[in-house]
Amino acid sequence: MSRHWRILITLLLVVPFARAQETHNHPAPEKLGKVSFPVSCKPAVQEQFNRGVALLHSFAYADAEKAFQRVAEQDPQCAMAHWGIAMTYFHQLWEPPIYAAGLPIAEKEIQQAQQIGKCTEREMGFIHALALLYQDAATVPYATRALNYEAAMKDVAAANKKDVEAQVFYALALLANASPSDKTHARQKEAAALLEPLDAAYPDHPGVPHYLIHAYDNAELAPNGLAAARAYSQIAPSAPHALHMPSHIFTRLGLWDDSIASNIAARDAAHQLGETGEELHAMDYLEYAYLQTGRYQEASQIIRQLQTMPTLNTAEFKIAYASTAMPIRYSLERGEWVVAADTVPPVGAPPQVVAVAVWARGFGLARSGQAAKARAEADKLRQTEEELRASGKTYWATQVEILKREVMAWSAQTEGKPDEAVKLLRAAADEEDAVEKLPVTPGPIVPAREQLGYLLLEQNQAKLALKEFEIASVNAPGRRRTLQGAAKAQELLSKNAAQ
């Protein structure tokens, strides 16, 4: 047994089961954690301002905006109230981080904060940093403005070393600019270094464990995030986001029962609040966890629930991605290639979401012996890849390129070209391993490295297949099909040795 398998088994045995939960935008929160963000506004609005910041730290953006608006109504000269409103339109770790419809509102609010002035140097630092984010938004790329914001928040944090909020918001800025292709996780580690001491000193602060979870949401650092995952839902149980967020770490570690408990709570809370995007996001993570535990009946119930939901706004990325990915996960995890081949792309969805459906069609066609039709789907993926790259969406272009190579690899295998198939799929696996996933998904629908293991099994290369499955298991511990593939490869090796 390899070291990686021993670590996986030990982790699953020694980490206790605990419930956790999440979602966003709740109406009347009761327990949001403790935030103290002193501002030079009227003393009567301080408590409401703190509440708005606490909501902001749990990504309850709509309710945070209402809180800051109440502050502005009670104290029209409170510049920081308008900073708060502008912050609610900056969804730093979501896709997209700034909606086009919200940009004019945010610009107006931060300009009003600047015009009011009458605040401390520290407060002006927060306002100036956010103003850089919205400045020249029509002509300056978001990535440049986000880096400008990060640099300004670094200055605020350096000038206010004992100010908790300065450190926490700077840590969040670092996470927002962390590159998915940086496998050293430099910004995540820098953010964690800021947050860990604060976690010990301010154990009830909601932003600290929340952002620690995001900092550790990768294969390298995930074990470090378990304490934060256990704590966050207890600190801010009235914030729906705190109910789901721990499942990011649970998913990374293969703690499926914990993830299931977390996302059932998140789904139900989101449904009660009418937050369709958050409900679907939790359902996608829940579906994934059910499939990894072989609980196919519960997984099918999630799909039926999806099918009964009213017309979905697929123009919204979060809604489009989850509603598209869930049925595809269900069919491909169960090896239902013909079902996957009948996947219908969502109408009006972002191109990177449509690509997932096109990939599922091509994958299903290739695996069911229809290579020519599969290659036609691969060509569609190539066109989408080129469009995304031309529009500057490099991350998504890379993801679509990986999907294209996977379809081409299985088509080559079907056509009796094993060497070409391995070459294509290995390139896809290497490229996928080189970039991090985004929080919108619990992981690739079928990891390329896992696919490579199964491809090698089909080519009777059990030893090479086992090696790929072991790597895949390190990347995503506890995946059911990875474990099944590894067991099959080991069985074949044992049979060969006995002959």
BASETI-243742 format. One record per residue (C-alpha): residue number from 0; z negated, x, y negated. Coordinates in steps of 0.05 Angstrom, whole numbers. Each point is the difference from the previous one (the first is absolute). Layout:
// residues N
<r NUM <Z X Y>>
...
This chain:
// residues 499
<r 0 <0 0 0>>
<r 1 <20 28 -68>>
<r 2 <-48 11 -57>>
<r 3 <33 -56 -40>>
<r 4 <-12 -51 56>>
<r 5 <-73 22 7>>
<r 6 <-11 -9 -75>>
<r 7 <32 -69 2>>
<r 8 <-43 -24 59>>
<r 9 <-64 29 -30>>
<r 10 <13 -33 -67>>
<r 11 <12 -68 31>>
<r 12 <-65 6 40>>
<r 13 <-47 25 -53>>
<r 14 <21 -38 -62>>
<r 15 <-38 -67 0>>
<r 16 <35 -65 -12>>
<r 17 <-15 -31 -68>>
<r 18 <31 -57 -38>>
<r 19 <38 13 -64>>
<r 20 <44 -42 -44>>
<r 21 <50 -5 -62>>
<r 22 <50 -33 -52>>
<r 23 <9 -8 -75>>
<r 24 <-4 -46 -60>>
<r 25 <-60 -44 16>>
<r 26 <-23 -54 -49>>
<r 27 <-75 7 -9>>
<r 28 <-27 65 31>>
<r 29 <-74 5 11>>
<r 30 <-9 71 28>>
<r 31 <49 51 -26>>
<r 32 <-43 63 2>>
<r 33 <-32 34 -60>>
<r 34 <41 26 -57>>
<r 35 <-26 27 -66>>
<r 36 <56 14 -51>>
<r 37 <-35 3 -69>>
<r 38 <46 -20 -57>>
<r 39 <-11 -4 -75>>
<r 40 <14 -74 -4>>
<r 41 <-50 -55 -13>>
<r 42 <-60 7 48>>
<r 43 <11 -72 22>>
<r 44 <66 17 34>>
<r 45 <-23 61 38>>
<r 46 <-18 -37 64>>
<r 47 <67 -36 1>>
<r 48 <36 65 -13>>
<r 49 <-35 33 59>>
<r 50 <19 -59 43>>
<r 51 <73 9 -20>>
<r 52 <-2 73 18>>
<r 53 <-32 -16 68>>
<r 54 <56 -50 13>>
<r 55 <51 52 -21>>
<r 56 <-29 50 50>>
<r 57 <11 -51 56>>
<r 58 <71 -14 -24>>
<r 59 <-18 -72 -17>>
<r 60 <49 4 -57>>
<r 61 <7 -73 -20>>
<r 62 <-75 -11 -5>>
<r 63 <-11 66 -34>>
<r 64 <50 -21 -53>>
<r 65 <-38 -64 -11>>
<r 66 <-65 38 -7>>
<r 67 <29 48 -52>>
<r 68 <32 -58 -38>>
<r 69 <-69 -33 -5>>
<r 70 <-26 66 -29>>
<r 71 <55 0 -51>>
<r 72 <-14 -72 -19>>
<r 73 <-74 14 -10>>
<r 74 <13 64 -38>>
<r 75 <70 3 -32>>
<r 76 <-14 71 -24>>
<r 77 <-13 27 70>>
<r 78 <57 48 11>>
<r 79 <-21 14 72>>
<r 80 <9 -73 18>>
<r 81 <75 9 -13>>
<r 82 <-1 65 39>>
<r 83 <-28 -39 58>>
<r 84 <53 -54 -5>>
<r 85 <55 53 -1>>
<r 86 <-32 34 61>>
<r 87 <7 -64 41>>
<r 88 <76 8 -4>>
<r 89 <-3 70 28>>
<r 90 <-3 -8 76>>
<r 91 <-4 74 14>>
<r 92 <1 0 76>>
<r 93 <45 -61 10>>
<r 94 <75 -9 4>>
<r 95 <23 -5 -54>>
<r 96 <-55 29 -44>>
<r 97 <24 -38 -61>>
<r 98 <37 -66 4>>
<r 99 <56 -7 -51>>
<r 100 <-26 -68 -22>>
<r 101 <-69 28 -16>>
<r 102 <24 61 -38>>
<r 103 <8 -33 -69>>
<r 104 <-69 -31 5>>
<r 105 <-32 66 18>>
<r 106 <36 36 -56>>
<r 107 <-24 -51 -50>>
<r 108 <-72 4 24>>
<r 109 <-4 76 -2>>
<r 110 <32 1 -69>>
<r 111 <-52 -50 -24>>
<r 112 <-55 45 28>>
<r 113 <28 58 -40>>
<r 114 <6 -41 -63>>
<r 115 <-72 -25 4>>
<r 116 <-28 70 9>>
<r 117 <-74 -2 -22>>
<r 118 <-24 31 65>>
<r 119 <-28 64 27>>
<r 120 <39 63 14>>
<r 121 <-11 -13 75>>
<r 122 <28 -70 -6>>
<r 123 <60 26 -39>>
<r 124 <13 48 57>>
<r 125 <7 -58 49>>
<r 126 <45 -38 -49>>
<r 127 <43 60 -15>>
<r 128 <10 16 74>>
<r 129 <23 -71 16>>
<r 130 <45 -2 -61>>
<r 131 <38 60 28>>
<r 132 <13 -40 64>>
<r 133 <34 -57 -38>>
<r 134 <32 42 -55>>
<r 135 <77 2 1>>
<r 136 <0 -39 66>>
<r 137 <72 -20 -10>>
<r 138 <25 72 -3>>
<r 139 <-51 44 34>>
<r 140 <-5 -4 77>>
<r 141 <-65 -29 27>>
<r 142 <-15 64 39>>
<r 143 <0 40 -65>>
<r 144 <-44 -50 -36>>
<r 145 <-49 -3 59>>
<r 146 <-7 76 -2>>
<r 147 <-12 -4 -76>>
<r 148 <-55 -52 14>>
<r 149 <-31 45 53>>
<r 150 <-1 60 -46>>
<r 151 <-33 -40 -56>>
<r 152 <-52 -28 49>>
<r 153 <-14 71 22>>
<r 154 <-17 16 -72>>
<r 155 <-45 -61 -4>>
<r 156 <-36 19 64>>
<r 157 <-9 72 -24>>
<r 158 <-28 -22 -67>>
<r 159 <-47 -50 33>>
<r 160 <-25 35 63>>
<r 161 <-61 -44 7>>
<r 162 <39 -65 -11>>
<r 163 <10 -35 67>>
<r 164 <59 -42 -22>>
<r 165 <37 59 -29>>
<r 166 <-4 36 67>>
<r 167 <16 -61 42>>
<r 168 <61 -21 -41>>
<r 169 <25 72 0>>
<r 170 <-7 2 76>>
<r 171 <41 -64 4>>
<r 172 <54 31 -44>>
<r 173 <3 59 48>>
<r 174 <9 -47 59>>
<r 175 <55 -39 -36>>
<r 176 <40 64 -8>>
<r 177 <-11 28 69>>
<r 178 <68 17 30>>
<r 179 <14 -32 69>>
<r 180 <35 66 18>>
<r 181 <-61 43 -15>>
<r 182 <-31 8 69>>
<r 183 <-54 45 -28>>
<r 184 <-27 -62 -36>>
<r 185 <-18 42 -60>>
<r 186 <-10 -57 -49>>
<r 187 <-38 -41 51>>
<r 188 <-47 57 13>>
<r 189 <-10 12 -74>>
<r 190 <-16 -74 -10>>
<r 191 <-49 1 59>>
<r 192 <-35 61 -29>>
<r 193 <-13 -41 -63>>
<r 194 <-21 -62 37>>
<r 195 <-45 26 56>>
<r 196 <-57 23 -46>>
<r 197 <5 -66 -37>>
<r 198 <-5 -37 65>>
<r 199 <-68 31 13>>
<r 200 <-24 -10 -72>>
<r 201 <27 -71 -10>>
<r 202 <0 -33 69>>
<r 203 <14 -69 -28>>
<r 204 <61 17 -42>>
<r 205 <61 -38 28>>
<r 206 <54 47 -23>>
<r 207 <-29 62 33>>
<r 208 <6 -23 73>>
<r 209 <64 -38 -15>>
<r 210 <35 62 -25>>
<r 211 <-30 44 53>>
<r 212 <33 -45 52>>
<r 213 <66 10 -35>>
<r 214 <-11 75 -5>>
<r 215 <-14 4 75>>
<r 216 <55 -48 21>>
<r 217 <40 52 38>>
<r 218 <-3 31 70>>
<r 219 <-32 65 -24>>
<r 220 <-58 -29 -39>>
<r 221 <-12 -69 30>>
<r 222 <-65 17 37>>
<r 223 <-30 19 -67>>
<r 224 <11 -71 -25>>
<r 225 <-39 -37 52>>
<r 226 <-65 -2 -40>>
<r 227 <36 -27 -61>>
<r 228 <35 -52 44>>
<r 229 <-66 -24 28>>
<r 230 <-31 -3 -70>>
<r 231 <52 -32 -44>>
<r 232 <-2 -71 27>>
<r 233 <-76 1 -5>>
<r 234 <1 24 -73>>
<r 235 <50 -51 -26>>
<r 236 <5 -57 50>>
<r 237 <19 -49 -55>>
<r 238 <63 41 -13>>
<r 239 <52 -20 52>>
<r 240 <33 69 -3>>
<r 241 <-65 29 27>>
<r 242 <9 -42 62>>
<r 243 <67 30 21>>
<r 244 <-2 70 -27>>
<r 245 <-44 30 55>>
<r 246 <54 -17 50>>
<r 247 <43 55 -28>>
<r 248 <-49 51 30>>
<r 249 <-12 -42 62>>
<r 250 <76 -1 12>>
<r 251 <5 75 -10>>
<r 252 <-54 12 53>>
<r 253 <22 -52 50>>
<r 254 <-62 -43 -9>>
<r 255 <36 -64 15>>
<r 256 <-60 -48 6>>
<r 257 <-25 22 -68>>
<r 258 <69 -10 -30>>
<r 259 <6 -69 31>>
<r 260 <-67 -22 -29>>
<r 261 <18 29 -68>>
<r 262 <67 -34 -4>>
<r 263 <-21 -68 27>>
<r 264 <-50 -3 -58>>
<r 265 <53 25 -49>>
<r 266 <52 -49 23>>
<r 267 <-47 -60 -3>>
<r 268 <-26 19 -69>>
<r 269 <70 10 -27>>
<r 270 <23 -67 28>>
<r 271 <-58 -36 -33>>
<r 272 <19 31 -66>>
<r 273 <74 -13 7>>
<r 274 <16 74 -2>>
<r 275 <62 -1 43>>
<r 276 <17 74 -7>>
<r 277 <-70 21 19>>
<r 278 <-2 -49 57>>
<r 279 <64 27 29>>
<r 280 <-23 72 -10>>
<r 281 <-63 -13 40>>
<r 282 <40 -38 53>>
<r 283 <47 60 9>>
<r 284 <-59 47 12>>
<r 285 <-32 -52 45>>
<r 286 <64 -9 40>>
<r 287 <5 75 9>>
<r 288 <-71 5 26>>
<r 289 <9 -58 48>>
<r 290 <62 32 29>>
<r 291 <-36 66 11>>
<r 292 <-54 -35 40>>
<r 293 <50 -39 42>>
<r 294 <-25 -66 -29>>
<r 295 <69 -30 -1>>
<r 296 <-22 -72 -3>>
<r 297 <-38 12 -64>>
<r 298 <58 41 -26>>
<r 299 <48 -58 14>>
<r 300 <-46 -47 -38>>
<r 301 <7 44 -61>>
<r 302 <76 -7 5>>
<r 303 <-6 -75 7>>
<r 304 <-45 -1 -61>>
<r 305 <53 38 -38>>
<r 306 <53 -50 21>>
<r 307 <-40 -58 -26>>
<r 308 <-11 30 -69>>
<r 309 <39 -32 -57>>
<r 310 <61 34 -31>>
<r 311 <-18 72 -15>>
<r 312 <20 38 -62>>
<r 313 <36 58 34>>
<r 314 <17 31 -67>>
<r 315 <-73 23 -1>>
<r 316 <-5 64 39>>
<r 317 <-66 -12 34>>
<r 318 <20 -70 24>>
<r 319 <69 23 22>>
<r 320 <-25 61 38>>
<r 321 <-55 -34 40>>
<r 322 <39 -63 17>>
<r 323 <59 42 23>>
<r 324 <-40 53 39>>
<r 325 <-47 -46 39>>
<r 326 <51 -34 47>>
<r 327 <36 66 9>>
<r 328 <-65 34 20>>
<r 329 <-13 -55 50>>
<r 330 <68 5 34>>
<r 331 <7 76 1>>
<r 332 <-72 14 23>>
<r 333 <15 -46 59>>
<r 334 <68 31 15>>
<r 335 <38 -64 -16>>
<r 336 <65 34 -20>>
<r 337 <44 -62 1>>
<r 338 <-49 -37 -46>>
<r 339 <1 59 -48>>
<r 340 <76 0 0>>
<r 341 <-1 -70 -29>>
<r 342 <-43 19 -60>>
<r 343 <26 -32 -64>>
<r 344 <-10 41 -64>>
<r 345 <-41 -36 -54>>
<r 346 <40 -28 -58>>
<r 347 <-17 28 -69>>
<r 348 <-47 54 25>>
<r 349 <-1 71 -26>>
<r 350 <52 44 35>>
<r 351 <-53 43 35>>
<r 352 <-27 -64 32>>
<r 353 <68 -25 20>>
<r 354 <11 68 32>>
<r 355 <-58 -13 47>>
<r 356 <33 -63 26>>
<r 357 <68 35 7>>
<r 358 <-34 56 38>>
<r 359 <-33 -50 47>>
<r 360 <69 -31 14>>
<r 361 <31 68 13>>
<r 362 <-59 24 42>>
<r 363 <2 -63 43>>
<r 364 <75 3 8>>
<r 365 <-1 73 21>>
<r 366 <-58 -10 49>>
<r 367 <36 -60 31>>
<r 368 <64 39 12>>
<r 369 <42 -20 -60>>
<r 370 <11 68 -31>>
<r 371 <62 -18 -41>>
<r 372 <-35 -58 -35>>
<r 373 <-61 44 -10>>
<r 374 <41 53 -35>>
<r 375 <25 -53 -48>>
<r 376 <-72 -14 -19>>
<r 377 <-12 75 -8>>
<r 378 <58 2 -50>>
<r 379 <-34 -55 -40>>
<r 380 <-62 42 -2>>
<r 381 <40 60 -24>>
<r 382 <27 -42 -58>>
<r 383 <-71 -23 -18>>
<r 384 <-25 72 3>>
<r 385 <54 22 -49>>
<r 386 <-16 -57 -47>>
<r 387 <-74 15 0>>
<r 388 <12 74 -11>>
<r 389 <48 -14 -57>>
<r 390 <-53 -44 -34>>
<r 391 <-52 55 5>>
<r 392 <-42 -32 55>>
<r 393 <-3 64 41>>
<r 394 <-59 -20 43>>
<r 395 <33 -64 24>>
<r 396 <67 34 9>>
<r 397 <-34 48 47>>
<r 398 <-33 -57 39>>
<r 399 <68 -34 8>>
<r 400 <32 65 21>>
<r 401 <-52 5 56>>
<r 402 <15 -71 23>>
<r 403 <75 16 -1>>
<r 404 <-10 61 45>>
<r 405 <-42 -40 49>>
<r 406 <54 -52 9>>
<r 407 <53 54 7>>
<r 408 <-42 37 51>>
<r 409 <-9 -61 46>>
<r 410 <74 -16 -8>>
<r 411 <16 70 23>>
<r 412 <-46 -7 60>>
<r 413 <34 -66 19>>
<r 414 <68 34 -6>>
<r 415 <-21 56 48>>
<r 416 <-11 54 -53>>
<r 417 <-71 23 16>>
<r 418 <2 65 -39>>
<r 419 <24 -34 -63>>
<r 420 <-53 -54 9>>
<r 421 <-57 50 5>>
<r 422 <26 40 -59>>
<r 423 <4 -62 -44>>
<r 424 <-68 -28 21>>
<r 425 <-35 67 -7>>
<r 426 <27 6 -70>>
<r 427 <-26 -70 -16>>
<r 428 <-68 16 29>>
<r 429 <-6 66 -37>>
<r 430 <19 -34 -65>>
<r 431 <-48 -58 11>>
<r 432 <-57 47 16>>
<r 433 <13 38 -65>>
<r 434 <-16 -60 -45>>
<r 435 <-59 -47 -6>>
<r 436 <5 -75 7>>
<r 437 <-16 -44 -59>>
<r 438 <-61 -47 2>>
<r 439 <46 -61 6>>
<r 440 <7 13 75>>
<r 441 <-47 19 57>>
<r 442 <54 48 23>>
<r 443 <72 5 22>>
<r 444 <19 -60 42>>
<r 445 <18 47 57>>
<r 446 <-17 73 -16>>
<r 447 <60 45 9>>
<r 448 <-41 51 39>>
<r 449 <-20 -54 49>>
<r 450 <73 -21 6>>
<r 451 <18 72 16>>
<r 452 <-51 0 56>>
<r 453 <32 -62 31>>
<r 454 <70 28 -9>>
<r 455 <-20 63 38>>
<r 456 <-31 -42 54>>
<r 457 <67 -37 8>>
<r 458 <32 69 8>>
<r 459 <-51 19 54>>
<r 460 <-32 54 -44>>
<r 461 <-72 -20 13>>
<r 462 <-32 66 -22>>
<r 463 <36 -1 -68>>
<r 464 <-15 -74 -7>>
<r 465 <-74 11 11>>
<r 466 <-1 52 -55>>
<r 467 <31 -50 -49>>
<r 468 <-49 -55 20>>
<r 469 <-59 47 -13>>
<r 470 <27 16 -69>>
<r 471 <11 -74 -13>>
<r 472 <-71 -15 20>>
<r 473 <-28 51 -49>>
<r 474 <41 -33 -55>>
<r 475 <-21 -71 19>>
<r 476 <-60 -1 48>>
<r 477 <-6 -58 49>>
<r 478 <71 -27 -4>>
<r 479 <10 -40 63>>
<r 480 <72 19 15>>
<r 481 <-14 73 -14>>
<r 482 <-57 0 51>>
<r 483 <43 -38 50>>
<r 484 <57 49 -9>>
<r 485 <-46 59 9>>
<r 486 <-29 -30 64>>
<r 487 <70 -11 28>>
<r 488 <20 71 -17>>
<r 489 <-62 27 34>>
<r 490 <13 -43 61>>
<r 491 <71 27 6>>
<r 492 <-25 71 -7>>
<r 493 <-51 -11 55>>
<r 494 <52 -30 46>>
<r 495 <47 59 -13>>
<r 496 <-56 49 14>>
<r 497 <-16 -34 66>>
<r 498 <71 3 25>>
